[in-house]
Structures are given as structure tokens and as C-alpha cells.
Amino acid sequence: MKKKRVIAASVLAAAGVIAGFFIYRQVSGGAAASESGNPAYVSSVSEWMGSSLGTYGNRFAGIVESQETWSVSQIADSTIKETFVSAGDAVEEGDPLFEYDVTQYEADLSQAEIDLERLNNELDSLDNTISTLESEKKKASSSEQADYTIRIEDANLQKKQKELDIRSKEIDIEKLNENIENATVVSGLTGVVKFVGTDSTGETNAYITVMQTGELRVKGSVNEQNIGELYEGAAVIVHSRVNREESWKGTITSIDRDNKETNESYYYGNTDSSSSSYPFYVTLEESGDLMLGQHVYVELDFGQDSEEGLRLYDYLIDVTDETHPFVWADDGSGKLVKKEVTLGDYNEETMEYVVLDGITETDLIAFPEEDLTEGMRTEDYANYVYEENEYTDDTAEGGEELYLDDGTAGVTEEEAEP
């Protein structure tokens, strides 16, 4: 019974409603396929494996972006004299992007230099005052000593404040000179100008952003309910949305749990707009044929693409004779036969064999029930019609009810015990 429970869980997760049908037949002790008039129900390999959606957990939506971006913001209270680039322009590192109007900087610099000269003169005057007071104190009577001491201390405090004012003014002058010298802002990397002036996405307050060319990465989004599936360092496969034959390998390098995005869920097949998602980033082993802005799917890599060939769950293959493994299949004329298959690697995590030869995705195969025999009549499960009240809803006390994929309840595990 434990074995049947494991198989039930795996099949239900992988093949949906067709699995529920076969599990019900096997667990409940329903009509065996070999009984007179009962066919062996078959479904295509692609339906068993769910190849149209993937069977290795969730797929997450992603978009191809530059591996690195560089941004520059406009200095507060400054005026831009001229901008040399537009969105979409290609730039090299060091190319001029825009130029500040330095007229105000130059005026501010002249005034700051005058202020600095005045402060230095006032500091010299304080030095002279302190020197004079110290000389007079030496000649003063004992009754006048305390007054001179207070006047000297006050002058020293004024001197320290003046020294601070001078240093602050020197810093202002340094900044003004730097702004004038760097009036022309240049690109920090080689790439393409993403936007100029205003970022329509609201993601940054930068005036200009440049995306690096050459190295690409994928930015994905994971729903808050599924973020636990991902981790930094996890191997992933990136799939093209339009071509099933195109895929790329990569690694999750970061998951940004600090920037929650409240919008439509991004994990495959979910449209719950009330939940939150988080961005994660994938570094690619190679990015050939990918384009900036291309939309893709991302799934965890369990080794499903490690070897060419068809993948098939182990419980669909009879490996009693390891030298001649086979599946129960329709022979094309409505009869059940044993089809021998050539197996490749076995993936313990996904419980799959790579089938190198013997069947294709379109072949119709049956769940390996005990009473199957060659020559039996077959019927495509797609043509099966449920009869009213076929499944009962009798839950034994203390037992767990077995629900089929169509939402109806089957027999309990206790009732299914032999």
C-alpha cells in the first residue's frame, strides 16, 4: 500500500486528471482491464509527462537584460547645457553624454574665493590680537591678569571657529572647481543608452542610464508562495517562450527579498494579482541568440536536459528484466503490445529515465496495471466518459479521503487496503 501511495502522489503531480483515473482503478480495486469487454486505457507520452507545461515544478517568467547598468543623476540645482545622446544610442566607455552649464559655478567660485580671502585676513587679525594680549598680560598687574586671561581665551575660540569656516569654504571651492572641470559627463561603460531625461518605469531617478552590451542576464520574478523553491547558486534552465527547442543554462546569483513588488504573480500558470513577487537574477553560461528585452521562462535544472532523448517516469516502465525494459503501448491498430525501450541515464530527483529509443511523444501508453496482456483492446483515455456515481465518497473513520483530479472523492486509504 505504501508503494501505491508514492506512485499516486507522483502521478497526480505529473499527469493531472488521467493519473487520477488510473490511480482510482488501481487503488480501489475497480474493474481490471483484462476482464471481458474492458479496454486498456492509453494516453500519449506527452500527456503523461505534461511536456507542454514542464513537470519539474514551477516555471517563472523572466526578461533578458544587461548584466550591468550604469546611471548618472543630475546634480541638484544645476542646469544642463547640452545632451549629446538619445535613448537607443550605442556608446563607448568615456564617450560624452551631456554637459552642465557652468556659468553659475564660475560665479559661485569667484564669490567663494573672495570669501576665503576675507576669512584668512580675519584669522591673521585674530592671531595678532592674541599675540598683543599675551604681551600685555605679562606687564599687567595681578588684579588685571584674570581679565586678560578671559580675553585671550575668547580670541582663541574665535580663531578655532574661523579655521573651521576657512576649511568649509575651501571644500566649497574644491567642489566648484570639480564641477567646472567635469562639466562634461562621460559614460562609465560600453553599452546602449536605455533612457535620457526621465525613466518612464519609475525605477530610478537617474538622468541617463546605460546598459552594458555583450554580457546578458535574466531578471525573473517569483511569487511569495513559491520563493522557498529558489536559492542562490541553484542551477536553472532558461526557455524561449516561442521556440521549445531553444534553452540556455544558468545559475541564480541573487534573490532580492528586500524589494517586494505587488503586482500580478509571475510563476507559470498563476494569475493571482493580489499576491507579491520578488525579483531574482540569473547569470547565463552563454547567451547566444538571446536579445535584450526578450521574455523567457526559468525553471530549476534537475538534470532533465543532461542527455538527449525522451524522458519518462520510472513507474511507466517495466524494468523487471533489466536487459529488456518495456512499456505497455498501443500498436497503432487498437491492440496492446509490449514495446521494448532503450534506456539512458536515470534521474533520482525527478524519478525519470531517459528513453533513447523505442517510443516517441505521440505514442499511446498505458499505466502498468497487473492484469494487462498483449492483444487487449485499447482505448484512448481522451475518449473516456465518466459514468454518473462512478466514484463514491465513503470516508472511513480515521482514514484519509483520496481525491481525484476532477475534484470528486474516491475511496479512502483504509478502504483500499488489501
C-alpha positions as semicolon CSV with decimal commas, in nm:
position;residue;x (nm);y (nm);z (nm)
1;M;0,000;0,000;0,000
2;K;0,286;0,241;0,072
3;K;0,418;0,185;-0,276
4;K;0,078;0,268;-0,422
5;R;0,062;0,589;-0,220
6;V;0,401;0,704;-0,352
7;I;0,302;0,626;-0,708
8;A;-0,029;0,804;-0,664
9;A;0,133;1,123;-0,539
10;S;0,388;1,127;-0,821
11;V;0,143;1,059;-1,098
12;L;-0,112;1,308;-0,975
13;A;0,154;1,577;-0,965
14;A;0,280;1,494;-1,310
15;A;-0,013;1,396;-1,528
16;G;-0,326;1,551;-1,377
17;V;-0,665;1,406;-1,448
18;I;-0,552;1,099;-1,645
19;A;-0,345;0,993;-1,345
20;G;-0,640;1,030;-1,112
21;F;-0,835;0,787;-1,329
22;F;-0,564;0,520;-1,332
23;I;-0,487;0,557;-0,962
24;Y;-0,853;0,515;-0,879
25;R;-0,868;0,195;-1,082
26;Q;-0,556;0,052;-0,917
27;V;-0,612;0,160;-0,557
28;S;-0,984;0,094;-0,539
29;G;-0,974;-0,250;-0,695
30;G;-1,207;-0,138;-0,976
31;A;-1,273;-0,337;-1,289
32;A;-0,949;-0,484;-1,422
33;A;-0,860;-0,410;-1,779
34;S;-0,835;-0,776;-1,861
35;E;-1,198;-0,851;-1,776
36;S;-1,421;-0,928;-2,070
37;G;-1,513;-0,617;-2,267
38;N;-1,294;-0,377;-2,068
39;P;-1,026;-0,198;-2,272
40;A;-0,679;-0,095;-2,166
41;Y;-0,689;0,284;-2,148
42;V;-0,390;0,461;-2,302
43;S;-0,266;0,821;-2,321
44;S;0,013;0,982;-2,519
45;V;0,358;1,006;-2,369
46;S;0,337;1,386;-2,393
47;E;0,018;1,385;-2,183
48;W;0,177;1,160;-1,920
49;M;0,481;1,383;-1,899
50;G;0,296;1,712;-1,931
51;S;0,555;1,829;-2,184
52;S;0,360;2,137;-2,283
53;L;0,395;2,283;-1,935
54;G;0,705;2,122;-1,793
55;T;0,697;1,883;-1,498
56;Y;0,982;1,996;-1,277
57;G;0,798;2,237;-1,052
58;N;0,703;2,593;-1,137
59;R;0,829;2,791;-1,428
60;F;0,895;3,158;-1,360
61;A;0,862;3,443;-1,607
62;G;1,174;3,642;-1,681
63;I;1,314;3,908;-1,910
64;V;1,661;3,933;-2,062
65;E;1,851;4,239;-1,951
66;S;2,204;4,370;-1,942
67;Q;2,441;4,209;-1,696
68;E;2,528;4,557;-1,568
69;T;2,381;4,905;-1,590
70;W;2,542;5,241;-1,520
71;S;2,345;5,551;-1,425
72;V;2,419;5,916;-1,360
73;S;2,188;6,161;-1,188
74;Q;2,171;6,535;-1,245
75;I;2,338;6,745;-0,976
76;A;2,080;6,925;-0,763
77;D;2,018;7,291;-0,858
78;S;2,225;7,252;-1,174
79;T;2,138;7,330;-1,535
80;I;2,221;7,103;-1,827
81;K;2,360;7,299;-2,120
82;E;2,352;7,022;-2,381
83;T;2,277;6,647;-2,408
84;F;2,478;6,455;-2,669
85;V;2,293;6,120;-2,677
86;S;1,942;5,980;-2,715
87;A;1,778;5,658;-2,597
88;G;1,898;5,366;-2,807
89;D;2,237;5,518;-2,894
90;A;2,543;5,297;-2,865
91;V;2,821;5,448;-2,653
92;E;3,173;5,355;-2,555
93;E;3,316;5,396;-2,207
94;G;3,438;5,757;-2,182
95;D;3,205;5,896;-2,451
96;P;3,046;6,234;-2,358
97;L;2,679;6,210;-2,259
98;F;2,584;6,564;-2,157
99;E;2,735;6,894;-2,041
100;Y;2,642;7,119;-1,749
101;D;2,605;7,494;-1,780
102;V;2,895;7,616;-1,563
103;T;2,807;7,987;-1,567
104;Q;2,665;7,975;-1,216
105;Y;2,950;7,757;-1,093
106;E;3,203;8,013;-1,214
107;A;3,015;8,297;-1,042
108;D;2,991;8,096;-0,720
109;L;3,361;8,016;-0,741
110;S;3,458;8,384;-0,770
111;Q;3,248;8,473;-0,466
112;A;3,385;8,177;-0,268
113;E;3,745;8,283;-0,338
114;I;3,665;8,636;-0,215
115;D;3,505;8,494;0,099
116;L;3,808;8,274;0,160
117;E;4,045;8,569;0,131
118;R;3,834;8,766;0,382
119;L;3,832;8,475;0,627
120;N;4,211;8,438;0,604
121;N;4,254;8,811;0,675
122;E;4,026;8,785;0,977
123;L;4,228;8,486;1,100
124;D;4,552;8,686;1,069
125;S;4,392;8,969;1,266
126;L;4,294;8,729;1,544
127;D;4,649;8,594;1,558
128;N;4,780;8,949;1,600
129;T;4,519;9,024;1,868
130;I;4,610;8,711;2,065
131;S;4,983;8,795;2,042
132;T;4,922;9,153;2,166
133;L;4,704;9,039;2,457
134;E;4,963;8,783;2,568
135;S;5,237;9,056;2,570
136;E;5,020;9,298;2,765
137;K;4,925;9,028;3,015
138;K;5,289;8,982;3,109
139;K;5,313;9,350;3,208
140;A;4,974;9,379;3,373
141;S;4,918;9,385;3,748
142;S;4,790;9,082;3,930
143;S;4,441;9,235;3,952
144;E;4,428;9,259;3,569
145;Q;4,557;8,907;3,497
146;A;4,213;8,741;3,512
147;D;4,064;8,988;3,262
148;Y;4,348;8,928;3,012
149;T;4,307;8,552;3,051
150;I;3,936;8,570;2,961
151;R;4,004;8,797;2,660
152;I;4,277;8,563;2,528
153;E;4,056;8,252;2,566
154;D;3,771;8,427;2,382
155;A;4,009;8,524;2,099
156;N;4,131;8,162;2,070
157;L;3,772;8,038;2,044
158;Q;3,709;8,288;1,763
159;K;4,024;8,164;1,594
160;K;3,910;7,800;1,602
161;Q;3,570;7,896;1,454
162;K;3,743;8,098;1,184
163;E;3,966;7,800;1,097
164;L;3,653;7,582;1,059
165;D;3,491;7,844;0,834
166;I;3,805;7,855;0,619
167;R;3,812;7,475;0,580
168;S;3,442;7,468;0,486
169;K;3,497;7,739;0,226
170;E;3,798;7,552;0,083
171;I;3,577;7,241;0,040
172;D;3,316;7,452;-0,140
173;I;3,584;7,580;-0,374
174;E;3,711;7,226;-0,438
175;K;3,359;7,110;-0,532
176;L;3,301;7,409;-0,758
177;N;3,631;7,353;-0,935
178;E;3,545;6,983;-0,972
179;N;3,204;7,067;-1,121
180;I;3,363;7,306;-1,368
181;E;3,638;7,063;-1,463
182;N;3,386;6,779;-1,501
183;A;3,116;6,978;-1,672
184;T;3,110;6,717;-1,946
185;V;2,978;6,385;-1,807
186;V;3,107;6,070;-1,979
187;S;2,975;5,712;-1,989
188;G;3,104;5,472;-1,726
189;L;3,076;5,166;-1,950
190;T;3,027;5,048;-2,307
191;G;2,666;4,980;-2,392
192;V;2,336;5,121;-2,512
193;V;2,160;5,425;-2,371
194;K;1,844;5,295;-2,202
195;F;1,680;5,630;-2,139
196;V;1,755;6,002;-2,117
197;G;1,586;6,260;-1,900
198;T;1,303;6,063;-1,739
199;D;1,278;5,695;-1,653
200;S;0,923;5,602;-1,755
201;T;0,931;5,292;-1,533
202;G;0,994;5,494;-1,219
203;E;1,270;5,251;-1,113
204;T;1,538;5,520;-1,076
205;N;1,583;5,897;-1,058
206;A;1,885;5,885;-1,289
207;Y;1,909;6,130;-1,577
208;I;2,083;5,882;-1,808
209;T;2,120;5,503;-1,778
210;V;2,346;5,292;-1,998
211;M;2,303;4,914;-2,029
212;Q;2,614;4,707;-2,085
213;T;2,626;4,517;-2,412
214;G;2,769;4,171;-2,464
215;E;2,700;4,015;-2,126
216;L;2,333;3,939;-2,063
217;R;2,146;3,809;-1,762
218;V;1,784;3,719;-1,685
219;K;1,570;3,901;-1,433
220;G;1,294;3,672;-1,310
221;S;1,005;3,716;-1,068
222;V;0,899;3,462;-0,807
223;N;0,567;3,465;-0,623
224;E;0,579;3,494;-0,245
225;Q;0,419;3,150;-0,222
226;N;0,699;2,990;-0,425
227;I;1,009;3,185;-0,324
228;G;1,111;2,896;-0,099
229;E;1,177;2,684;-0,408
230;L;1,464;2,907;-0,519
231;Y;1,805;2,966;-0,365
232;E;2,124;3,142;-0,463
233;G;2,357;2,911;-0,653
234;A;2,072;2,698;-0,791
235;A;2,120;2,574;-1,147
236;V;1,839;2,674;-1,382
237;I;1,729;2,632;-1,741
238;V;1,605;2,936;-1,933
239;H;1,348;2,856;-2,204
240;S;1,241;3,060;-2,503
241;R;0,870;3,141;-2,495
242;V;0,830;3,098;-2,870
243;N;1,066;2,812;-2,956
244;R;1,062;2,498;-2,739
245;E;1,392;2,388;-2,889
246;E;1,580;2,690;-2,753
247;S;1,712;2,690;-2,397
248;W;2,009;2,823;-2,202
249;K;2,179;2,713;-1,879
250;G;2,244;2,949;-1,591
251;T;2,273;2,999;-1,215
252;I;2,065;3,207;-0,974
253;T;2,312;3,463;-0,842
254;S;2,080;3,668;-0,621
255;I;1,724;3,684;-0,489
256;D;1,613;4,035;-0,391
257;R;1,391;3,974;-0,090
258;D;1,407;4,341;0,011
259;N;1,221;4,478;-0,291
260;K;0,872;4,332;-0,289
261;E;0,664;4,404;-0,598
262;T;0,287;4,395;-0,554
263;N;0,151;4,306;-0,894
264;E;0,045;4,007;-1,100
265;S;0,201;3,678;-0,992
266;Y;0,477;3,562;-1,224
267;Y;0,507;3,191;-1,165
268;Y;0,383;2,983;-1,455
269;G;0,012;2,936;-1,488
270;N;-0,086;3,166;-1,199
271;T;-0,273;3,493;-1,249
272;D;-0,337;3,587;-0,886
273;S;-0,294;3,965;-0,888
274;S;-0,330;4,002;-0,511
275;S;-0,001;3,843;-0,409
276;S;0,350;3,983;-0,416
277;S;0,655;3,883;-0,614
278;Y;1,029;3,928;-0,574
279;P;1,298;3,973;-0,841
280;F;1,579;3,721;-0,881
281;Y;1,872;3,723;-1,121
282;V;2,026;3,452;-1,338
283;T;2,378;3,461;-1,476
284;L;2,398;3,265;-1,801
285;E;2,670;3,025;-1,908
286;E;2,631;3,166;-2,259
287;S;2,373;3,400;-2,409
288;G;2,390;3,325;-2,780
289;D;2,072;3,416;-2,973
290;L;1,919;3,592;-2,672
291;M;1,815;3,954;-2,717
292;L;1,777;4,241;-2,472
293;G;1,416;4,263;-2,359
294;Q;1,331;3,907;-2,466
295;H;1,071;3,734;-2,246
296;V;1,161;3,385;-2,125
297;Y;1,068;3,116;-1,873
298;V;1,302;2,996;-1,596
299;E;1,287;2,655;-1,425
300;L;1,516;2,477;-1,182
301;D;1,761;2,241;-1,351
302;F;1,730;1,887;-1,216
303;G;1,936;1,741;-1,500
304;Q;1,634;1,699;-1,725
305;D;1,835;1,818;-2,025
306;S;2,154;1,630;-1,940
307;E;2,107;1,371;-2,213
308;E;1,926;1,378;-2,546
309;G;1,621;1,160;-2,566
310;L;1,268;1,131;-2,434
311;R;1,210;1,144;-2,059
312;L;0,964;0,905;-1,899
313;Y;0,866;0,842;-1,537
314;D;1,004;0,519;-1,398
315;Y;0,664;0,385;-1,288
316;L;0,554;0,376;-1,655
317;I;0,838;0,139;-1,749
318;D;0,859;-0,231;-1,663
319;V;1,222;-0,300;-1,576
320;T;1,169;-0,644;-1,422
321;D;1,405;-0,775;-1,688
322;E;1,678;-0,511;-1,684
323;T;1,806;-0,625;-2,023
324;H;1,466;-0,586;-2,190
325;P;1,272;-0,296;-2,032
326;F;0,938;-0,217;-2,195
327;V;0,619;-0,013;-2,180
328;W;0,262;-0,116;-2,249
329;A;0,166;0,063;-2,570
330;D;-0,094;0,076;-2,844
331;D;0,041;-0,089;-3,160
332;G;-0,138;0,156;-3,385
333;S;-0,432;-0,075;-3,459
334;G;-0,606;-0,059;-3,122
335;K;-0,422;-0,353;-2,965
336;L;-0,196;-0,356;-2,660
337;V;0,166;-0,468;-2,703
338;K;0,490;-0,464;-2,510
339;K;0,722;-0,206;-2,665
340;E;1,084;-0,256;-2,571
341;V;1,272;0,065;-2,498
342;T;1,638;0,162;-2,477
343;L;1,710;0,346;-2,154
344;G;1,975;0,607;-2,081
345;D;2,050;0,784;-1,753
346;Y;1,818;0,773;-1,454
347;N;1,748;1,089;-1,255
348;E;1,664;1,001;-0,894
349;E;1,532;1,350;-0,812
350;T;1,275;1,354;-1,092
351;M;1,225;0,974;-1,096
352;E;1,276;0,965;-1,473
353;Y;1,461;0,757;-1,727
354;V;1,596;0,900;-2,048
355;V;1,443;0,685;-2,323
356;L;1,686;0,680;-2,613
357;D;1,481;0,461;-2,845
358;G;1,158;0,267;-2,868
359;I;0,883;0,529;-2,824
360;T;0,804;0,888;-2,915
361;E;0,600;1,164;-2,751
362;T;0,297;1,074;-2,964
363;D;0,292;0,703;-2,876
364;L;-0,004;0,594;-2,662
365;I;0,097;0,404;-2,350
366;A;-0,092;0,250;-2,057
367;F;-0,041;0,264;-1,684
368;P;0,121;-0,077;-1,599
369;E;-0,169;-0,245;-1,423
370;E;-0,113;-0,604;-1,315
371;D;-0,374;-0,760;-1,545
372;L;-0,258;-0,612;-1,875
373;T;-0,193;-0,865;-2,152
374;E;-0,078;-0,836;-2,509
375;G;-0,355;-0,822;-2,767
376;M;-0,605;-0,646;-2,540
377;R;-0,825;-0,381;-2,696
378;T;-0,705;-0,026;-2,624
379;E;-0,896;0,296;-2,591
380;D;-0,759;0,650;-2,578
381;Y;-0,830;0,794;-2,236
382;A;-0,924;1,121;-2,411
383;N;-1,240;0,944;-2,527
384;Y;-1,331;0,812;-2,180
385;V;-1,660;0,935;-2,036
386;Y;-1,716;0,918;-1,659
387;E;-2,037;0,744;-1,561
388;E;-2,258;0,913;-1,304
389;N;-2,187;0,797;-0,946
390;E;-1,884;0,602;-1,064
391;Y;-1,681;0,722;-0,764
392;T;-1,809;0,705;-0,409
393;D;-1,750;0,945;-0,126
394;D;-1,724;0,700;0,162
395;T;-1,463;0,814;0,408
396;A;-1,376;0,558;0,674
397;E;-1,340;0,694;1,022
398;G;-0,982;0,800;1,077
399;G;-0,895;0,742;0,713
400;E;-0,775;0,998;0,456
401;E;-1,006;1,059;0,164
402;L;-0,846;1,012;-0,179
403;Y;-0,948;1,298;-0,408
404;L;-0,929;1,257;-0,781
405;D;-0,806;1,535;-1,007
406;D;-1,157;1,625;-1,121
407;G;-1,243;1,718;-0,763
408;T;-1,452;1,410;-0,683
409;A;-1,367;1,193;-0,387
410;G;-1,265;0,831;-0,418
411;V;-1,210;0,557;-0,167
412;T;-1,009;0,608;0,148
413;E;-0,666;0,464;0,201
414;E;-0,802;0,232;0,472
415;E;-1,073;0,103;0,239
416;A;-0,810;0,043;-0,028
417;E;-0,606;-0,185;0,198
418;P;-0,598;-0,541;0,053
